[in-house]
């Protein structure tokens, strides 16, 4: 994740970026990635921790407002990719995995799900995240 190109991100600043990802049967979701290589939240100082969580919560707010999911899942695992990042995943009662994790076996066949276009998501994220205070370098 250290090599993610900020130009391909939905949003980025000097410290983190937001990228779009997809899980079959779920549709699109977002990952919030800390740009410097660290593994855990406690590797960040308190200002950095708050900044990262502010970005995660802003992404959740945008996805909730746009998609009206049944539930939002926010996860920071890093077991396979030991680089600090958060998954922000809208969940729906009829998705293949609900009510379990998206990383479990599906319970039902996937259904087509309407998603937010990448351009619309980018615009909404920029509107929300421009309000964040700047974190010193």
C-alpha positions in Angstrom: 0.0 0.0 0.0 3.0 2.3 0.2 3.1 2.4 -3.5 -0.5 3.6 -4.1 -0.6 6.5 -6.6 -2.4 9.5 -5.1 -3.5 10.5 -8.6 -5.7 7.4 -8.6 -7.2 8.1 -5.2 -10.7 9.5 -4.7 -9.1 12.0 -2.2 -5.7 12.4 -0.6 -3.7 14.7 1.5 -0.1 14.5 2.8 -1.0 11.8 5.3 -3.7 9.5 3.9 -5.7 8.7 0.9 -9.1 7.2 0.1 -9.3 4.6 -2.6 -12.3 2.7 -4.1 -12.3 -1.0 -3.8 -14.8 -3.8 -4.6 -16.0 -7.0 -3.1 -18.0 -9.3 -5.4 -21.6 -9.4 -4.2 -21.2 -6.3 -2.1 -20.1 -3.7 -4.6 -17.9 -0.7 -4.1 -16.5 0.4 -0.8 -13.7 2.6 0.3 -10.3 2.0 1.9 -8.6 4.8 3.9 -4.9 4.2 3.8 -2.2 5.9 5.9 0.5 6.9 3.4 3.6 6.4 5.5 4.4 2.8 6.2 3.1 1.9 9.7 1.3 -1.1 10.9 -0.9 0.0 13.8 -2.9 3.0 15.0 -0.6 3.3 18.0 2.3 3.9 15.6 0.7 7.3 15.0 0.8 10.3 17.4 -2.5 11.5 18.8 -3.0 14.2 16.1 -2.3 11.7 13.4 -4.7 9.2 14.9 -7.5 11.8 15.1 -6.8 12.9 11.6 -7.1 9.4 10.2 -10.3 8.7 12.2 -11.8 12.0 11.0 -11.2 10.8 7.4 -12.7 7.4 8.1 -15.8 9.0 9.7 -16.1 11.4 6.8 -16.0 8.5 4.3 -18.7 6.7 6.4 -20.9 9.8 6.4 -20.7 10.1 2.6 -21.4 6.4 1.9 -24.3 6.3 4.4 -25.9 9.4 2.9 -25.5 8.3 -0.7 -26.3 4.6 -0.3 -28.6 4.3 2.7 -27.2 0.9 3.8 -28.6 -1.3 6.5 -25.3 -1.1 8.4 -21.8 0.2 8.0 -18.8 -2.0 8.7 -15.5 -0.3 9.5 -12.5 -2.6 9.9 -8.8 -2.4 10.3 -7.3 -5.8 10.0 -3.9 -5.7 8.2 -3.3 -9.4 8.7 -2.5 -10.0 5.0 -1.3 -6.5 4.3 0.6 -5.1 7.3 0.1 -1.5 6.4 -2.4 0.7 8.3 -5.6 1.0 6.4 -9.3 1.0 7.2 -12.1 -0.6 5.2 -15.4 1.4 5.1 -18.0 -1.0 3.8 -21.8 -0.3 3.3 -23.8 -3.4 4.1 -27.3 -4.4 3.1 -29.6 -7.0 4.6 -29.8 -8.8 1.3 -26.1 -8.9 0.5 -24.6 -12.4 0.1 -22.8 -12.3 3.5 -25.2 -10.4 5.8 -25.3 -10.5 8.8 -21.7 -11.9 8.8 -18.5 -10.4 7.7 -17.8 -9.9 4.0 -14.8 -12.2 4.5 -17.0 -15.2 5.4 -18.8 -17.7 3.2 -21.9 -16.2 1.4 -25.4 -17.2 2.6 -27.2 -16.3 -0.6 -26.5 -15.4 -4.3 -25.3 -11.9 -5.0 -27.9 -9.3 -6.3 -27.2 -6.4 -8.5 -26.5 -3.3 -6.3 -26.7 0.3 -7.4 -23.5 2.0 -6.6 -22.4 5.6 -6.5 -20.3 6.6 -9.6 -16.7 7.2 -8.9 -17.0 10.9 -10.0 -20.0 11.4 -7.7 -18.2 9.8 -4.8 -15.1 11.9 -5.4 -17.1 15.1 -5.4 -18.9 14.2 -2.2 -15.7 13.2 -0.5 -14.0 16.4 -1.5 -16.9 18.4 -0.2 -16.8 16.6 3.2 -13.1 16.4 3.6 -12.3 20.0 2.7 -13.7 20.9 6.1 -11.1 18.9 8.0 -8.4 20.9 9.7 -5.0 20.6 8.1 -2.6 18.3 10.0 0.9 19.8 10.3 3.6 17.9 8.3 
